[in-house]
């Protein structure tokens, strides 16, 4: 069950995966759908955190994929953006992502958010729910950037699991049909970490996610991202 946009991307990715992957972060498909270059605001936010020395090490690029790097910090914009999302969530909810939750990531990009959480100290199980071609890329990337112990705690699946403690959906749930989104919401985890755009191919995401806010079993934080026009975070904590 997917939008036509992603059906088309699957075919493109299938062809790309048959070739050289060493500089896959330069593929137009990756740049256009899952590699974000944020404005300076996000790095400045991270540099203002009390544990910036830890964060500075956290955001170092692992050297896989051929991304263009900041010459001083040896990071790339997408890593900064994912780290920003992690710490915005932790600040808003008080829940730190270095525990042993059962995480379900909806649409795992190329695997970087998972890698970053593992490096942050996450000790639980991690499931990535995605389309087959993207799972193939994620498994390849994480196989080259994570230690064996971390890799053993990751499950790659095309079937929606029955339970999760934390659901992560960064610009992914907002690109799915409404009925699939409703199934994800019905899993009723302890926490939601959602990032989304205002509109996706005619679908009004702001109106849709406001429906989630009506669920009084959760304490919601729903905020515009000031430096990314028409984009939002939605964080949920079950009461």
mmCIF file of the C-alpha atoms, coordinates in Angstrom:
data_MODEL
# 
_entry.id   MODEL 
# 
loop_
_atom_site.group_PDB 
_atom_site.id 
_atom_site.type_symbol 
_atom_site.label_atom_id 
_atom_site.label_alt_id 
_atom_site.label_comp_id 
_atom_site.label_asym_id 
_atom_site.label_entity_id 
_atom_site.label_seq_id 
_atom_site.pdbx_PDB_ins_code 
_atom_site.Cartn_x 
_atom_site.Cartn_y 
_atom_site.Cartn_z 
_atom_site.occupancy 
_atom_site.B_iso_or_equiv 
_atom_site.pdbx_formal_charge 
_atom_site.auth_seq_id 
_atom_site.auth_comp_id 
_atom_site.auth_asym_id 
_atom_site.auth_atom_id 
_atom_site.pdbx_PDB_model_num 
ATOM 1   C CA . UNK A 1 1   ? 0.000  0.000  0.000   1.00 0.00 ? 1   UNK A CA 1 
ATOM 2   C CA . UNK A 1 2   ? 1.873  3.091  -1.235  1.00 0.00 ? 2   UNK A CA 1 
ATOM 3   C CA . UNK A 1 3   ? 1.540  6.371  -3.074  1.00 0.00 ? 3   UNK A CA 1 
ATOM 4   C CA . UNK A 1 4   ? 2.305  6.332  -6.814  1.00 0.00 ? 4   UNK A CA 1 
ATOM 5   C CA . UNK A 1 5   ? 5.250  8.645  -6.165  1.00 0.00 ? 5   UNK A CA 1 
ATOM 6   C CA . UNK A 1 6   ? 6.969  5.922  -4.145  1.00 0.00 ? 6   UNK A CA 1 
ATOM 7   C CA . UNK A 1 7   ? 6.086  3.220  -6.651  1.00 0.00 ? 7   UNK A CA 1 
ATOM 8   C CA . UNK A 1 8   ? 8.036  5.233  -9.219  1.00 0.00 ? 8   UNK A CA 1 
ATOM 9   C CA . UNK A 1 9   ? 10.966 5.736  -6.830  1.00 0.00 ? 9   UNK A CA 1 
ATOM 10  C CA . UNK A 1 10  ? 11.156 2.004  -6.192  1.00 0.00 ? 10  UNK A CA 1 
ATOM 11  C CA . UNK A 1 11  ? 11.772 1.296  -9.861  1.00 0.00 ? 11  UNK A CA 1 
ATOM 12  C CA . UNK A 1 12  ? 14.494 3.951  -10.023 1.00 0.00 ? 12  UNK A CA 1 
ATOM 13  C CA . UNK A 1 13  ? 16.179 2.659  -6.877  1.00 0.00 ? 13  UNK A CA 1 
ATOM 14  C CA . UNK A 1 14  ? 16.031 -0.916 -8.123  1.00 0.00 ? 14  UNK A CA 1 
ATOM 15  C CA . UNK A 1 15  ? 18.123 0.119  -11.110 1.00 0.00 ? 15  UNK A CA 1 
ATOM 16  C CA . UNK A 1 16  ? 20.571 2.137  -9.000  1.00 0.00 ? 16  UNK A CA 1 
ATOM 17  C CA . UNK A 1 17  ? 21.139 -0.697 -6.540  1.00 0.00 ? 17  UNK A CA 1 
ATOM 18  C CA . UNK A 1 18  ? 22.361 -2.888 -9.389  1.00 0.00 ? 18  UNK A CA 1 
ATOM 19  C CA . UNK A 1 19  ? 25.322 -0.531 -9.861  1.00 0.00 ? 19  UNK A CA 1 
ATOM 20  C CA . UNK A 1 20  ? 28.070 1.012  -7.729  1.00 0.00 ? 20  UNK A CA 1 
ATOM 21  C CA . UNK A 1 21  ? 26.826 2.108  -4.301  1.00 0.00 ? 21  UNK A CA 1 
ATOM 22  C CA . UNK A 1 22  ? 29.990 3.704  -2.937  1.00 0.00 ? 22  UNK A CA 1 
ATOM 23  C CA . UNK A 1 23  ? 28.759 7.262  -3.643  1.00 0.00 ? 23  UNK A CA 1 
ATOM 24  C CA . UNK A 1 24  ? 25.047 6.572  -3.310  1.00 0.00 ? 24  UNK A CA 1 
ATOM 25  C CA . UNK A 1 25  ? 24.505 9.790  -1.342  1.00 0.00 ? 25  UNK A CA 1 
ATOM 26  C CA . UNK A 1 26  ? 24.995 11.622 -4.640  1.00 0.00 ? 26  UNK A CA 1 
ATOM 27  C CA . UNK A 1 27  ? 22.196 9.746  -6.410  1.00 0.00 ? 27  UNK A CA 1 
ATOM 28  C CA . UNK A 1 28  ? 19.457 12.242 -7.386  1.00 0.00 ? 28  UNK A CA 1 
ATOM 29  C CA . UNK A 1 29  ? 16.821 9.966  -5.842  1.00 0.00 ? 29  UNK A CA 1 
ATOM 30  C CA . UNK A 1 30  ? 18.553 10.086 -2.455  1.00 0.00 ? 30  UNK A CA 1 
ATOM 31  C CA . UNK A 1 31  ? 19.203 13.828 -2.628  1.00 0.00 ? 31  UNK A CA 1 
ATOM 32  C CA . UNK A 1 32  ? 15.625 14.515 -3.655  1.00 0.00 ? 32  UNK A CA 1 
ATOM 33  C CA . UNK A 1 33  ? 13.806 12.315 -1.159  1.00 0.00 ? 33  UNK A CA 1 
ATOM 34  C CA . UNK A 1 34  ? 15.912 11.680 1.940   1.00 0.00 ? 34  UNK A CA 1 
ATOM 35  C CA . UNK A 1 35  ? 19.035 13.843 2.158   1.00 0.00 ? 35  UNK A CA 1 
ATOM 36  C CA . UNK A 1 36  ? 18.251 17.243 3.664   1.00 0.00 ? 36  UNK A CA 1 
ATOM 37  C CA . UNK A 1 37  ? 20.713 20.127 3.906   1.00 0.00 ? 37  UNK A CA 1 
ATOM 38  C CA . UNK A 1 38  ? 19.441 22.277 6.792   1.00 0.00 ? 38  UNK A CA 1 
ATOM 39  C CA . UNK A 1 39  ? 20.128 25.966 7.325   1.00 0.00 ? 39  UNK A CA 1 
ATOM 40  C CA . UNK A 1 40  ? 22.648 26.935 10.053  1.00 0.00 ? 40  UNK A CA 1 
ATOM 41  C CA . UNK A 1 41  ? 19.880 27.045 12.692  1.00 0.00 ? 41  UNK A CA 1 
ATOM 42  C CA . UNK A 1 42  ? 20.057 23.299 13.333  1.00 0.00 ? 42  UNK A CA 1 
ATOM 43  C CA . UNK A 1 43  ? 23.801 23.115 13.874  1.00 0.00 ? 43  UNK A CA 1 
ATOM 44  C CA . UNK A 1 44  ? 23.618 26.213 16.069  1.00 0.00 ? 44  UNK A CA 1 
ATOM 45  C CA . UNK A 1 45  ? 20.942 24.490 18.168  1.00 0.00 ? 45  UNK A CA 1 
ATOM 46  C CA . UNK A 1 46  ? 23.170 21.443 18.615  1.00 0.00 ? 46  UNK A CA 1 
ATOM 47  C CA . UNK A 1 47  ? 26.196 23.593 19.470  1.00 0.00 ? 47  UNK A CA 1 
ATOM 48  C CA . UNK A 1 48  ? 24.131 25.250 22.196  1.00 0.00 ? 48  UNK A CA 1 
ATOM 49  C CA . UNK A 1 49  ? 23.398 21.968 23.980  1.00 0.00 ? 49  UNK A CA 1 
ATOM 50  C CA . UNK A 1 50  ? 25.170 21.390 27.325  1.00 0.00 ? 50  UNK A CA 1 
ATOM 51  C CA . UNK A 1 51  ? 26.682 18.139 26.013  1.00 0.00 ? 51  UNK A CA 1 
ATOM 52  C CA . UNK A 1 52  ? 27.964 19.604 22.747  1.00 0.00 ? 52  UNK A CA 1 
ATOM 53  C CA . UNK A 1 53  ? 31.317 17.717 22.976  1.00 0.00 ? 53  UNK A CA 1 
ATOM 54  C CA . UNK A 1 54  ? 29.357 14.436 22.953  1.00 0.00 ? 54  UNK A CA 1 
ATOM 55  C CA . UNK A 1 55  ? 27.088 15.657 20.175  1.00 0.00 ? 55  UNK A CA 1 
ATOM 56  C CA . UNK A 1 56  ? 30.068 16.806 18.106  1.00 0.00 ? 56  UNK A CA 1 
ATOM 57  C CA . UNK A 1 57  ? 31.406 13.266 18.145  1.00 0.00 ? 57  UNK A CA 1 
ATOM 58  C CA . UNK A 1 58  ? 27.944 11.829 17.531  1.00 0.00 ? 58  UNK A CA 1 
ATOM 59  C CA . UNK A 1 59  ? 27.473 13.729 14.278  1.00 0.00 ? 59  UNK A CA 1 
ATOM 60  C CA . UNK A 1 60  ? 30.740 12.677 12.641  1.00 0.00 ? 60  UNK A CA 1 
ATOM 61  C CA . UNK A 1 61  ? 30.139 11.094 9.248   1.00 0.00 ? 61  UNK A CA 1 
ATOM 62  C CA . UNK A 1 62  ? 30.895 7.339  9.191   1.00 0.00 ? 62  UNK A CA 1 
ATOM 63  C CA . UNK A 1 63  ? 32.596 7.527  5.801   1.00 0.00 ? 63  UNK A CA 1 
ATOM 64  C CA . UNK A 1 64  ? 30.098 5.483  3.790   1.00 0.00 ? 64  UNK A CA 1 
ATOM 65  C CA . UNK A 1 65  ? 28.154 6.878  0.845   1.00 0.00 ? 65  UNK A CA 1 
ATOM 66  C CA . UNK A 1 66  ? 30.502 9.616  -0.287  1.00 0.00 ? 66  UNK A CA 1 
ATOM 67  C CA . UNK A 1 67  ? 28.726 12.621 1.250   1.00 0.00 ? 67  UNK A CA 1 
ATOM 68  C CA . UNK A 1 68  ? 30.347 16.049 1.020   1.00 0.00 ? 68  UNK A CA 1 
ATOM 69  C CA . UNK A 1 69  ? 31.582 16.869 4.522   1.00 0.00 ? 69  UNK A CA 1 
ATOM 70  C CA . UNK A 1 70  ? 32.036 19.961 6.631   1.00 0.00 ? 70  UNK A CA 1 
ATOM 71  C CA . UNK A 1 71  ? 35.854 20.323 6.746   1.00 0.00 ? 71  UNK A CA 1 
ATOM 72  C CA . UNK A 1 72  ? 35.901 21.172 10.453  1.00 0.00 ? 72  UNK A CA 1 
ATOM 73  C CA . UNK A 1 73  ? 33.203 18.960 11.973  1.00 0.00 ? 73  UNK A CA 1 
ATOM 74  C CA . UNK A 1 74  ? 33.490 16.106 9.445   1.00 0.00 ? 74  UNK A CA 1 
ATOM 75  C CA . UNK A 1 75  ? 29.721 15.812 9.265   1.00 0.00 ? 75  UNK A CA 1 
ATOM 76  C CA . UNK A 1 76  ? 27.050 16.321 6.638   1.00 0.00 ? 76  UNK A CA 1 
ATOM 77  C CA . UNK A 1 77  ? 23.762 18.194 6.669   1.00 0.00 ? 77  UNK A CA 1 
ATOM 78  C CA . UNK A 1 78  ? 21.537 15.146 6.885   1.00 0.00 ? 78  UNK A CA 1 
ATOM 79  C CA . UNK A 1 79  ? 23.296 13.878 10.003  1.00 0.00 ? 79  UNK A CA 1 
ATOM 80  C CA . UNK A 1 80  ? 22.891 17.318 11.565  1.00 0.00 ? 80  UNK A CA 1 
ATOM 81  C CA . UNK A 1 81  ? 19.184 17.299 10.682  1.00 0.00 ? 81  UNK A CA 1 
ATOM 82  C CA . UNK A 1 82  ? 18.616 13.869 12.218  1.00 0.00 ? 82  UNK A CA 1 
ATOM 83  C CA . UNK A 1 83  ? 20.517 14.807 15.379  1.00 0.00 ? 83  UNK A CA 1 
ATOM 84  C CA . UNK A 1 84  ? 18.457 17.991 15.600  1.00 0.00 ? 84  UNK A CA 1 
ATOM 85  C CA . UNK A 1 85  ? 15.259 15.929 15.439  1.00 0.00 ? 85  UNK A CA 1 
ATOM 86  C CA . UNK A 1 86  ? 16.498 13.612 18.194  1.00 0.00 ? 86  UNK A CA 1 
ATOM 87  C CA . UNK A 1 87  ? 17.326 16.402 20.609  1.00 0.00 ? 87  UNK A CA 1 
ATOM 88  C CA . UNK A 1 88  ? 14.212 18.436 19.824  1.00 0.00 ? 88  UNK A CA 1 
ATOM 89  C CA . UNK A 1 89  ? 12.149 15.365 20.736  1.00 0.00 ? 89  UNK A CA 1 
ATOM 90  C CA . UNK A 1 90  ? 14.124 14.700 23.917  1.00 0.00 ? 90  UNK A CA 1 
ATOM 91  C CA . UNK A 1 91  ? 13.836 18.323 25.026  1.00 0.00 ? 91  UNK A CA 1 
ATOM 92  C CA . UNK A 1 92  ? 10.080 18.445 24.365  1.00 0.00 ? 92  UNK A CA 1 
ATOM 93  C CA . UNK A 1 93  ? 9.179  15.110 25.962  1.00 0.00 ? 93  UNK A CA 1 
ATOM 94  C CA . UNK A 1 94  ? 11.863 14.493 28.588  1.00 0.00 ? 94  UNK A CA 1 
ATOM 95  C CA . UNK A 1 95  ? 12.341 11.007 27.139  1.00 0.00 ? 95  UNK A CA 1 
ATOM 96  C CA . UNK A 1 96  ? 15.894 10.146 26.132  1.00 0.00 ? 96  UNK A CA 1 
ATOM 97  C CA . UNK A 1 97  ? 16.508 7.863  23.186  1.00 0.00 ? 97  UNK A CA 1 
ATOM 98  C CA . UNK A 1 98  ? 19.378 5.928  24.733  1.00 0.00 ? 98  UNK A CA 1 
ATOM 99  C CA . UNK A 1 99  ? 17.226 3.375  26.563  1.00 0.00 ? 99  UNK A CA 1 
ATOM 100 C CA . UNK A 1 100 ? 15.896 -0.045 25.630  1.00 0.00 ? 100 UNK A CA 1 
ATOM 101 C CA . UNK A 1 101 ? 12.585 0.785  23.973  1.00 0.00 ? 101 UNK A CA 1 
ATOM 102 C CA . UNK A 1 102 ? 11.221 -1.244 21.086  1.00 0.00 ? 102 UNK A CA 1 
ATOM 103 C CA . UNK A 1 103 ? 11.539 1.290  18.270  1.00 0.00 ? 103 UNK A CA 1 
ATOM 104 C CA . UNK A 1 104 ? 9.578  1.158  15.032  1.00 0.00 ? 104 UNK A CA 1 
ATOM 105 C CA . UNK A 1 105 ? 10.839 3.512  12.341  1.00 0.00 ? 105 UNK A CA 1 
ATOM 106 C CA . UNK A 1 106 ? 8.372  4.053  9.523   1.00 0.00 ? 106 UNK A CA 1 
ATOM 107 C CA . UNK A 1 107 ? 10.333 4.644  6.352   1.00 0.00 ? 107 UNK A CA 1 
ATOM 108 C CA . UNK A 1 108 ? 13.986 4.416  7.312   1.00 0.00 ? 108 UNK A CA 1 
ATOM 109 C CA . UNK A 1 109 ? 15.571 6.546  4.603   1.00 0.00 ? 109 UNK A CA 1 
ATOM 110 C CA . UNK A 1 110 ? 18.966 5.043  3.882   1.00 0.00 ? 110 UNK A CA 1 
ATOM 111 C CA . UNK A 1 111 ? 19.436 3.978  7.525   1.00 0.00 ? 111 UNK A CA 1 
ATOM 112 C CA . UNK A 1 112 ? 21.118 7.045  8.981   1.00 0.00 ? 112 UNK A CA 1 
ATOM 113 C CA . UNK A 1 113 ? 18.606 7.786  11.752  1.00 0.00 ? 113 UNK A CA 1 
ATOM 114 C CA . UNK A 1 114 ? 18.904 4.211  12.994  1.00 0.00 ? 114 UNK A CA 1 
ATOM 115 C CA . UNK A 1 115 ? 22.708 4.424  12.876  1.00 0.00 ? 115 UNK A CA 1 
ATOM 116 C CA . UNK A 1 116 ? 22.666 7.702  14.794  1.00 0.00 ? 116 UNK A CA 1 
ATOM 117 C CA . UNK A 1 117 ? 20.440 6.326  17.564  1.00 0.00 ? 117 UNK A CA 1 
ATOM 118 C CA . UNK A 1 118 ? 22.663 3.281  17.942  1.00 0.00 ? 118 UNK A CA 1 
ATOM 119 C CA . UNK A 1 119 ? 25.718 5.518  18.214  1.00 0.00 ? 119 UNK A CA 1 
ATOM 120 C CA . UNK A 1 120 ? 23.841 7.665  20.732  1.00 0.00 ? 120 UNK A CA 1 
ATOM 121 C CA . UNK A 1 121 ? 23.650 4.593  22.990  1.00 0.00 ? 121 UNK A CA 1 
ATOM 122 C CA . UNK A 1 122 ? 20.268 3.109  22.150  1.00 0.00 ? 122 UNK A CA 1 
ATOM 123 C CA . UNK A 1 123 ? 20.136 -0.411 23.646  1.00 0.00 ? 123 UNK A CA 1 
ATOM 124 C CA . UNK A 1 124 ? 16.745 -1.768 22.576  1.00 0.00 ? 124 UNK A CA 1 
ATOM 125 C CA . UNK A 1 125 ? 15.313 -3.460 19.510  1.00 0.00 ? 125 UNK A CA 1 
ATOM 126 C CA . UNK A 1 126 ? 14.917 -1.470 16.293  1.00 0.00 ? 126 UNK A CA 1 
ATOM 127 C CA . UNK A 1 127 ? 12.525 -2.315 13.469  1.00 0.00 ? 127 UNK A CA 1 
ATOM 128 C CA . UNK A 1 128 ? 12.498 -0.509 10.133  1.00 0.00 ? 128 UNK A CA 1 
ATOM 129 C CA . UNK A 1 129 ? 9.256  -0.803 8.166   1.00 0.00 ? 129 UNK A CA 1 
ATOM 130 C CA . UNK A 1 130 ? 9.745  0.149  4.553   1.00 0.00 ? 130 UNK A CA 1 
ATOM 131 C CA . UNK A 1 131 ? 9.507  -0.852 0.904   1.00 0.00 ? 131 UNK A CA 1 
ATOM 132 C CA . UNK A 1 132 ? 11.804 -3.708 -0.201  1.00 0.00 ? 132 UNK A CA 1 
ATOM 133 C CA . UNK A 1 133 ? 14.263 -1.668 -2.250  1.00 0.00 ? 133 UNK A CA 1 
ATOM 134 C CA . UNK A 1 134 ? 14.789 0.835  0.547   1.00 0.00 ? 134 UNK A CA 1 
ATOM 135 C CA . UNK A 1 135 ? 15.249 -1.956 3.079   1.00 0.00 ? 135 UNK A CA 1 
ATOM 136 C CA . UNK A 1 136 ? 17.959 -3.374 0.833   1.00 0.00 ? 136 UNK A CA 1 
ATOM 137 C CA . UNK A 1 137 ? 19.804 -0.038 0.841   1.00 0.00 ? 137 UNK A CA 1 
ATOM 138 C CA . UNK A 1 138 ? 19.400 0.359  4.620   1.00 0.00 ? 138 UNK A CA 1 
ATOM 139 C CA . UNK A 1 139 ? 20.715 -3.128 5.322   1.00 0.00 ? 139 UNK A CA 1 
ATOM 140 C CA . UNK A 1 140 ? 23.726 -2.491 3.085   1.00 0.00 ? 140 UNK A CA 1 
ATOM 141 C CA . UNK A 1 141 ? 24.470 0.890  4.711   1.00 0.00 ? 141 UNK A CA 1 
ATOM 142 C CA . UNK A 1 142 ? 24.022 -0.255 8.300   1.00 0.00 ? 142 UNK A CA 1 
ATOM 143 C CA . UNK A 1 143 ? 26.074 -3.355 7.600   1.00 0.00 ? 143 UNK A CA 1 
ATOM 144 C CA . UNK A 1 144 ? 28.984 -1.026 6.873   1.00 0.00 ? 144 UNK A CA 1 
ATOM 145 C CA . UNK A 1 145 ? 28.472 1.509  9.656   1.00 0.00 ? 145 UNK A CA 1 
ATOM 146 C CA . UNK A 1 146 ? 27.388 -0.458 12.745  1.00 0.00 ? 146 UNK A CA 1 
ATOM 147 C CA . UNK A 1 147 ? 29.056 -3.071 14.916  1.00 0.00 ? 147 UNK A CA 1 
ATOM 148 C CA . UNK A 1 148 ? 27.707 -6.629 14.839  1.00 0.00 ? 148 UNK A CA 1 
ATOM 149 C CA . UNK A 1 149 ? 25.926 -6.296 18.206  1.00 0.00 ? 149 UNK A CA 1 
ATOM 150 C CA . UNK A 1 150 ? 23.911 -3.310 17.011  1.00 0.00 ? 150 UNK A CA 1 
ATOM 151 C CA . UNK A 1 151 ? 23.101 -4.976 13.678  1.00 0.00 ? 151 UNK A CA 1 
ATOM 152 C CA . UNK A 1 152 ? 21.674 -8.016 15.475  1.00 0.00 ? 152 UNK A CA 1 
ATOM 153 C CA . UNK A 1 153 ? 19.072 -5.783 17.139  1.00 0.00 ? 153 UNK A CA 1 
ATOM 154 C CA . UNK A 1 154 ? 17.694 -4.464 13.842  1.00 0.00 ? 154 UNK A CA 1 
ATOM 155 C CA . UNK A 1 155 ? 14.787 -6.023 11.943  1.00 0.00 ? 155 UNK A CA 1 
ATOM 156 C CA . UNK A 1 156 ? 13.975 -5.008 8.370   1.00 0.00 ? 156 UNK A CA 1 
ATOM 157 C CA . UNK A 1 157 ? 10.376 -5.686 7.387   1.00 0.00 ? 157 UNK A CA 1 
ATOM 158 C CA . UNK A 1 158 ? 7.680  -4.929 4.822   1.00 0.00 ? 158 UNK A CA 1 
ATOM 159 C CA . UNK A 1 159 ? 4.964  -5.977 7.301   1.00 0.00 ? 159 UNK A CA 1 
ATOM 160 C CA . UNK A 1 160 ? 3.733  -3.578 9.959   1.00 0.00 ? 160 UNK A CA 1 
ATOM 161 C CA . UNK A 1 161 ? 4.599  -4.992 13.420  1.00 0.00 ? 161 UNK A CA 1 
ATOM 162 C CA . UNK A 1 162 ? 1.916  -5.424 16.053  1.00 0.00 ? 162 UNK A CA 1 
ATOM 163 C CA . UNK A 1 163 ? 3.592  -3.488 18.877  1.00 0.00 ? 163 UNK A CA 1 
ATOM 164 C CA . UNK A 1 164 ? 6.141  -0.736 19.491  1.00 0.00 ? 164 UNK A CA 1 
ATOM 165 C CA . UNK A 1 165 ? 7.182  1.534  22.364  1.00 0.00 ? 165 UNK A CA 1 
ATOM 166 C CA . UNK A 1 166 ? 8.276  4.396  20.125  1.00 0.00 ? 166 UNK A CA 1 
ATOM 167 C CA . UNK A 1 167 ? 7.189  5.134  16.568  1.00 0.00 ? 167 UNK A CA 1 
ATOM 168 C CA . UNK A 1 168 ? 9.447  7.361  14.466  1.00 0.00 ? 168 UNK A CA 1 
ATOM 169 C CA . UNK A 1 169 ? 8.133  8.815  11.229  1.00 0.00 ? 169 UNK A CA 1 
ATOM 170 C CA . UNK A 1 170 ? 10.297 11.587 9.816   1.00 0.00 ? 170 UNK A CA 1 
ATOM 171 C CA . UNK A 1 171 ? 8.694  12.813 6.604   1.00 0.00 ? 171 UNK A CA 1 
ATOM 172 C CA . UNK A 1 172 ? 7.403  9.303  5.928   1.00 0.00 ? 172 UNK A CA 1 
ATOM 173 C CA . UNK A 1 173 ? 4.013  8.735  7.537   1.00 0.00 ? 173 UNK A CA 1 
ATOM 174 C CA . UNK A 1 174 ? 2.990  12.021 5.923   1.00 0.00 ? 174 UNK A CA 1 
ATOM 175 C CA . UNK A 1 175 ? 3.688  10.449 2.523   1.00 0.00 ? 175 UNK A CA 1 
ATOM 176 C CA . UNK A 1 176 ? 1.449  7.419  3.023   1.00 0.00 ? 176 UNK A CA 1 
ATOM 177 C CA . UNK A 1 177 ? -2.254 6.785  2.324   1.00 0.00 ? 177 UNK A CA 1 
ATOM 178 C CA . UNK A 1 178 ? -4.512 7.796  5.197   1.00 0.00 ? 178 UNK A CA 1 
ATOM 179 C CA . UNK A 1 179 ? -5.693 4.253  5.926   1.00 0.00 ? 179 UNK A CA 1 
ATOM 180 C CA . UNK A 1 180 ? -2.109 3.072  6.469   1.00 0.00 ? 180 UNK A CA 1 
ATOM 181 C CA . UNK A 1 181 ? -1.432 6.078  8.687   1.00 0.00 ? 181 UNK A CA 1 
ATOM 182 C CA . UNK A 1 182 ? -4.471 5.144  10.752  1.00 0.00 ? 182 UNK A CA 1 
ATOM 183 C CA . UNK A 1 183 ? -3.146 1.607  11.199  1.00 0.00 ? 183 UNK A CA 1 
ATOM 184 C CA . UNK A 1 184 ? 0.168  3.004  12.423  1.00 0.00 ? 184 UNK A CA 1 
ATOM 185 C CA . UNK A 1 185 ? -1.566 5.328  14.886  1.00 0.00 ? 185 UNK A CA 1 
ATOM 186 C CA . UNK A 1 186 ? -3.650 2.385  16.182  1.00 0.00 ? 186 UNK A CA 1 
ATOM 187 C CA . UNK A 1 187 ? -0.470 0.662  17.405  1.00 0.00 ? 187 UNK A CA 1 
ATOM 188 C CA . UNK A 1 188 ? -0.696 3.094  20.349  1.00 0.00 ? 188 UNK A CA 1 
ATOM 189 C CA . UNK A 1 189 ? 2.972  3.240  21.362  1.00 0.00 ? 189 UNK A CA 1 
ATOM 190 C CA . UNK A 1 190 ? 4.241  5.106  24.384  1.00 0.00 ? 190 UNK A CA 1 
ATOM 191 C CA . UNK A 1 191 ? 5.829  7.767  22.175  1.00 0.00 ? 191 UNK A CA 1 
ATOM 192 C CA . UNK A 1 192 ? 5.516  9.300  18.702  1.00 0.00 ? 192 UNK A CA 1 
ATOM 193 C CA . UNK A 1 193 ? 8.306  11.239 16.968  1.00 0.00 ? 193 UNK A CA 1 
ATOM 194 C CA . UNK A 1 194 ? 6.856  12.655 13.758  1.00 0.00 ? 194 UNK A CA 1 
ATOM 195 C CA . UNK A 1 195 ? 8.185  15.199 11.261  1.00 0.00 ? 195 UNK A CA 1 
ATOM 196 C CA . UNK A 1 196 ? 6.064  16.182 8.293   1.00 0.00 ? 196 UNK A CA 1 
ATOM 197 C CA . UNK A 1 197 ? 5.398  18.656 5.490   1.00 0.00 ? 197 UNK A CA 1 
ATOM 198 C CA . UNK A 1 198 ? 2.182  20.659 5.169   1.00 0.00 ? 198 UNK A CA 1 
ATOM 199 C CA . UNK A 1 199 ? 1.051  18.958 1.967   1.00 0.00 ? 199 UNK A CA 1 
ATOM 200 C CA . UNK A 1 200 ? 1.977  15.886 -0.075  1.00 0.00 ? 200 UNK A CA 1 
ATOM 201 C CA . UNK A 1 201 ? 0.462  15.479 -3.549  1.00 0.00 ? 201 UNK A CA 1 
ATOM 202 C CA . UNK A 1 202 ? -2.788 17.113 -2.489  1.00 0.00 ? 202 UNK A CA 1 
ATOM 203 C CA . UNK A 1 203 ? -3.020 15.512 0.961   1.00 0.00 ? 203 UNK A CA 1 
ATOM 204 C CA . UNK A 1 204 ? -3.497 18.049 3.766   1.00 0.00 ? 204 UNK A CA 1 
ATOM 205 C CA . UNK A 1 205 ? -1.112 16.777 6.422   1.00 0.00 ? 205 UNK A CA 1 
ATOM 206 C CA . UNK A 1 206 ? -1.750 19.531 8.963   1.00 0.00 ? 206 UNK A CA 1 
ATOM 207 C CA . UNK A 1 207 ? -5.451 18.726 9.030   1.00 0.00 ? 207 UNK A CA 1 
ATOM 208 C CA . UNK A 1 208 ? -4.712 15.008 9.207   1.00 0.00 ? 208 UNK A CA 1 
ATOM 209 C CA . UNK A 1 209 ? -2.295 15.184 12.156  1.00 0.00 ? 209 UNK A CA 1 
ATOM 210 C CA . UNK A 1 210 ? -4.607 17.520 14.043  1.00 0.00 ? 210 UNK A CA 1 
ATOM 211 C CA . UNK A 1 211 ? -6.893 14.512 14.260  1.00 0.00 ? 211 UNK A CA 1 
ATOM 212 C CA . UNK A 1 212 ? -4.173 12.689 16.169  1.00 0.00 ? 212 UNK A CA 1 
ATOM 213 C CA . UNK A 1 213 ? -4.070 15.568 18.642  1.00 0.00 ? 213 UNK A CA 1 
ATOM 214 C CA . UNK A 1 214 ? -7.664 14.811 19.595  1.00 0.00 ? 214 UNK A CA 1 
ATOM 215 C CA . UNK A 1 215 ? -6.492 11.578 21.214  1.00 0.00 ? 215 UNK A CA 1 
ATOM 216 C CA . UNK A 1 216 ? -6.498 12.582 24.873  1.00 0.00 ? 216 UNK A CA 1 
ATOM 217 C CA . UNK A 1 217 ? -4.529 9.498  25.889  1.00 0.00 ? 217 UNK A CA 1 
ATOM 218 C CA . UNK A 1 218 ? -1.436 11.431 24.790  1.00 0.00 ? 218 UNK A CA 1 
ATOM 219 C CA . UNK A 1 219 ? 0.260  14.675 25.680  1.00 0.00 ? 219 UNK A CA 1 
ATOM 220 C CA . UNK A 1 220 ? 1.057  16.276 22.319  1.00 0.00 ? 220 UNK A CA 1 
ATOM 221 C CA . UNK A 1 221 ? 3.638  18.825 21.203  1.00 0.00 ? 221 UNK A CA 1 
ATOM 222 C CA . UNK A 1 222 ? 2.749  20.091 17.722  1.00 0.00 ? 222 UNK A CA 1 
ATOM 223 C CA . UNK A 1 223 ? 5.008  22.875 16.490  1.00 0.00 ? 223 UNK A CA 1 
ATOM 224 C CA . UNK A 1 224 ? 6.050  24.538 13.252  1.00 0.00 ? 224 UNK A CA 1 
ATOM 225 C CA . UNK A 1 225 ? 9.749  24.224 12.445  1.00 0.00 ? 225 UNK A CA 1 
ATOM 226 C CA . UNK A 1 226 ? 10.665 27.903 12.181  1.00 0.00 ? 226 UNK A CA 1 
ATOM 227 C CA . UNK A 1 227 ? 13.506 27.549 9.700   1.00 0.00 ? 227 UNK A CA 1 
ATOM 228 C CA . UNK A 1 228 ? 11.721 25.057 7.386   1.00 0.00 ? 228 UNK A CA 1 
ATOM 229 C CA . UNK A 1 229 ? 8.647  26.743 5.922   1.00 0.00 ? 229 UNK A CA 1 
ATOM 230 C CA . UNK A 1 230 ? 5.429  24.715 6.129   1.00 0.00 ? 230 UNK A CA 1 
ATOM 231 C CA . UNK A 1 231 ? 7.023  21.827 8.038   1.00 0.00 ? 231 UNK A CA 1 
ATOM 232 C CA . UNK A 1 232 ? 6.189  20.586 11.520  1.00 0.00 ? 232 UNK A CA 1 
ATOM 233 C CA . UNK A 1 233 ? 7.111  18.292 14.388  1.00 0.00 ? 233 UNK A CA 1 
ATOM 234 C CA . UNK A 1 234 ? 4.496  16.271 16.239  1.00 0.00 ? 234 UNK A CA 1 
ATOM 235 C CA . UNK A 1 235 ? 5.674  14.587 19.426  1.00 0.00 ? 235 UNK A CA 1 
ATOM 236 C CA . UNK A 1 236 ? 3.356  12.403 21.492  1.00 0.00 ? 236 UNK A CA 1 
ATOM 237 C CA . UNK A 1 237 ? 3.756  10.932 24.982  1.00 0.00 ? 237 UNK A CA 1 
ATOM 238 C CA . UNK A 1 238 ? 1.146  8.519  26.291  1.00 0.00 ? 238 UNK A CA 1 
ATOM 239 C CA . UNK A 1 239 ? -0.219 9.697  29.632  1.00 0.00 ? 239 UNK A CA 1 
# 
